[in-house]
Amino acid sequence: MKEGKTKMAEKQYVFLKLAEEEYGIDILHVREIINYQETTKLPNTSNVIDGVINFRGNIIPVINLKKRFNYNETIVKENSKIIIVNMREINIGLIVDEASHISTLDEKDIEDSLETVEGMDQKYIAGIGRMNGKIVILLNLSEIISL
C-alpha cells in the first residue's frame, strides 16, 4: 500500500528573550522552565558558566546565554528564568531574561540560510524563523552547550 504525502513539517519552539531580542529553542530539548536561583560558582570554568544548581537532586551546570552571545550587559535579573534543556543525555540550564511562550512554526517559515546577526557567532544559529511578521533566531543548542 502506498502512503500519501505527509503534511508540511511543523516544529514547536519555546520562545525566550535576552534583553529585547527574541530567540527560539526546539521544545523537544526543553525539560522545564524554572525561576532563577543563585548558582554555586565553580573555579576554573569557562566564563559563560554561571555555576551549578541542584535540580531535583542532580547537579546541573548553568550557562549565562548573554555571556555566550557576547552581550554587553550580562547581569542576571531577579525575575530571570532558567530553561533546563537536555542534549545528548545531559541536562544543562540556560539563564534567560524571560521565557515568553510556546509556538509552532511551519517549515516554510524557517530559513536555513543564515543572515549575519551582529555580535553573535553563526554556529549558535540553527535558522531564522518568521512569526507574525517578526524575525526570531532559532538556536543551535548543541553548539551553545559545547564548551
Contacts in CASP RR format, 6 or more apart in sequence:
PFRMAT RR
TARGET T0000
AUTHOR 0000-0000-0000
METHOD contacts of the structure
MODEL  1
MKEGKTKMAEKQYVFLKLAEEEYGIDILHVREIINYQETTKLPNTSNVID
GVINFRGNIIPVINLKKRFNYNETIVKENSKIIIVNMREINIGLIVDEAS
HISTLDEKDIEDSLETVEGMDQKYIAGIGRMNGKIVILLNLSEIISL
8 106 0 8 1.000
8 107 0 8 1.000
8 108 0 8 1.000
9 106 0 8 1.000
9 107 0 8 1.000
10 104 0 8 1.000
10 105 0 8 1.000
10 106 0 8 1.000
10 107 0 8 1.000
11 26 0 8 1.000
11 27 0 8 1.000
11 104 0 8 1.000
11 105 0 8 1.000
11 107 0 8 1.000
11 110 0 8 1.000
12 26 0 8 1.000
12 27 0 8 1.000
12 28 0 8 1.000
12 102 0 8 1.000
12 103 0 8 1.000
12 104 0 8 1.000
12 105 0 8 1.000
13 24 0 8 1.000
13 25 0 8 1.000
13 26 0 8 1.000
13 27 0 8 1.000
13 102 0 8 1.000
13 103 0 8 1.000
13 104 0 8 1.000
13 105 0 8 1.000
13 136 0 8 1.000
13 138 0 8 1.000
14 24 0 8 1.000
14 25 0 8 1.000
14 27 0 8 1.000
14 30 0 8 1.000
14 33 0 8 1.000
14 83 0 8 1.000
14 99 0 8 1.000
14 101 0 8 1.000
14 102 0 8 1.000
15 22 0 8 1.000
15 23 0 8 1.000
15 24 0 8 1.000
15 99 0 8 1.000
15 100 0 8 1.000
15 101 0 8 1.000
15 102 0 8 1.000
15 103 0 8 1.000
15 136 0 8 1.000
16 22 0 8 1.000
16 23 0 8 1.000
16 24 0 8 1.000
16 25 0 8 1.000
16 81 0 8 1.000
16 83 0 8 1.000
16 96 0 8 1.000
16 97 0 8 1.000
16 98 0 8 1.000
16 99 0 8 1.000
16 100 0 8 1.000
17 23 0 8 1.000
17 96 0 8 1.000
17 97 0 8 1.000
17 98 0 8 1.000
17 100 0 8 1.000
18 65 0 8 1.000
18 66 0 8 1.000
18 69 0 8 1.000
18 71 0 8 1.000
18 96 0 8 1.000
18 97 0 8 1.000
19 66 0 8 1.000
19 71 0 8 1.000
19 73 0 8 1.000
19 97 0 8 1.000
21 137 0 8 1.000
22 100 0 8 1.000
22 134 0 8 1.000
22 136 0 8 1.000
22 137 0 8 1.000
23 136 0 8 1.000
23 137 0 8 1.000
23 138 0 8 1.000
23 139 0 8 1.000
24 136 0 8 1.000
24 137 0 8 1.000
24 138 0 8 1.000
24 139 0 8 1.000
25 83 0 8 1.000
25 85 0 8 1.000
25 94 0 8 1.000
25 138 0 8 1.000
25 139 0 8 1.000
25 141 0 8 1.000
26 126 0 8 1.000
26 138 0 8 1.000
26 141 0 8 1.000
27 102 0 8 1.000
29 85 0 8 1.000
29 86 0 8 1.000
29 87 0 8 1.000
29 141 0 8 1.000
30 83 0 8 1.000
30 84 0 8 1.000
30 85 0 8 1.000
31 84 0 8 1.000
31 85 0 8 1.000
31 86 0 8 1.000
31 91 0 8 1.000
32 83 0 8 1.000
32 84 0 8 1.000
33 81 0 8 1.000
33 82 0 8 1.000
33 83 0 8 1.000
33 84 0 8 1.000
33 99 0 8 1.000
34 55 0 8 1.000
34 81 0 8 1.000
34 82 0 8 1.000
34 84 0 8 1.000
35 79 0 8 1.000
35 81 0 8 1.000
35 82 0 8 1.000
36 76 0 8 1.000
36 77 0 8 1.000
36 78 0 8 1.000
36 79 0 8 1.000
36 80 0 8 1.000
36 81 0 8 1.000
36 82 0 8 1.000
36 95 0 8 1.000
37 53 0 8 1.000
37 82 0 8 1.000
39 50 0 8 1.000
39 51 0 8 1.000
39 52 0 8 1.000
39 53 0 8 1.000
39 62 0 8 1.000
40 51 0 8 1.000
40 52 0 8 1.000
40 53 0 8 1.000
41 50 0 8 1.000
41 51 0 8 1.000
42 49 0 8 1.000
42 51 0 8 1.000
42 52 0 8 1.000
45 51 0 8 1.000
46 147 0 8 1.000
47 67 0 8 1.000
48 63 0 8 1.000
48 64 0 8 1.000
48 67 0 8 1.000
48 68 0 8 1.000
48 147 0 8 1.000
49 61 0 8 1.000
49 62 0 8 1.000
49 63 0 8 1.000
49 64 0 8 1.000
49 147 0 8 1.000
50 62 0 8 1.000
50 63 0 8 1.000
50 64 0 8 1.000
50 67 0 8 1.000
50 76 0 8 1.000
50 95 0 8 1.000
51 61 0 8 1.000
51 62 0 8 1.000
52 59 0 8 1.000
52 60 0 8 1.000
52 61 0 8 1.000
52 62 0 8 1.000
53 59 0 8 1.000
53 60 0 8 1.000
53 62 0 8 1.000
53 82 0 8 1.000
53 93 0 8 1.000
54 60 0 8 1.000
55 84 0 8 1.000
55 91 0 8 1.000
58 91 0 8 1.000
60 84 0 8 1.000
60 91 0 8 1.000
60 92 0 8 1.000
60 93 0 8 1.000
61 92 0 8 1.000
61 93 0 8 1.000
62 82 0 8 1.000
62 92 0 8 1.000
62 93 0 8 1.000
62 94 0 8 1.000
62 95 0 8 1.000
63 92 0 8 1.000
63 93 0 8 1.000
63 94 0 8 1.000
63 95 0 8 1.000
63 144 0 8 1.000
63 145 0 8 1.000
64 74 0 8 1.000
64 76 0 8 1.000
64 95 0 8 1.000
65 94 0 8 1.000
65 95 0 8 1.000
65 96 0 8 1.000
65 144 0 8 1.000
66 73 0 8 1.000
66 74 0 8 1.000
66 95 0 8 1.000
67 74 0 8 1.000
68 124 0 8 1.000
68 144 0 8 1.000
69 119 0 8 1.000
69 120 0 8 1.000
69 121 0 8 1.000
69 124 0 8 1.000
70 119 0 8 1.000
70 120 0 8 1.000
76 95 0 8 1.000
77 97 0 8 1.000
79 98 0 8 1.000
80 95 0 8 1.000
80 96 0 8 1.000
80 97 0 8 1.000
80 98 0 8 1.000
81 95 0 8 1.000
81 96 0 8 1.000
81 97 0 8 1.000
81 98 0 8 1.000
81 99 0 8 1.000
82 93 0 8 1.000
82 94 0 8 1.000
82 95 0 8 1.000
82 96 0 8 1.000
83 93 0 8 1.000
83 94 0 8 1.000
83 96 0 8 1.000
83 99 0 8 1.000
84 91 0 8 1.000
84 92 0 8 1.000
84 93 0 8 1.000
85 91 0 8 1.000
85 92 0 8 1.000
85 93 0 8 1.000
85 94 0 8 1.000
85 141 0 8 1.000
85 145 0 8 1.000
86 92 0 8 1.000
87 141 0 8 1.000
87 142 0 8 1.000
87 145 0 8 1.000
88 142 0 8 1.000
90 145 0 8 1.000
92 145 0 8 1.000
94 144 0 8 1.000
103 131 0 8 1.000
105 129 0 8 1.000
105 130 0 8 1.000
105 131 0 8 1.000
109 129 0 8 1.000
109 130 0 8 1.000
109 131 0 8 1.000
110 127 0 8 1.000
110 128 0 8 1.000
110 129 0 8 1.000
110 130 0 8 1.000
110 138 0 8 1.000
111 127 0 8 1.000
111 128 0 8 1.000
111 129 0 8 1.000
111 130 0 8 1.000
112 127 0 8 1.000
113 128 0 8 1.000
114 122 0 8 1.000
114 125 0 8 1.000
114 127 0 8 1.000
114 128 0 8 1.000
115 128 0 8 1.000
116 122 0 8 1.000
117 125 0 8 1.000
117 137 0 8 1.000
120 137 0 8 1.000
123 140 0 8 1.000
123 143 0 8 1.000
124 139 0 8 1.000
124 140 0 8 1.000
124 143 0 8 1.000
124 144 0 8 1.000
125 137 0 8 1.000
125 138 0 8 1.000
125 139 0 8 1.000
125 140 0 8 1.000
126 138 0 8 1.000
126 139 0 8 1.000
126 140 0 8 1.000
126 141 0 8 1.000
127 137 0 8 1.000
127 138 0 8 1.000
127 140 0 8 1.000
128 135 0 8 1.000
128 136 0 8 1.000
128 137 0 8 1.000
128 138 0 8 1.000
129 135 0 8 1.000
129 136 0 8 1.000
129 137 0 8 1.000
129 138 0 8 1.000
130 136 0 8 1.000
END
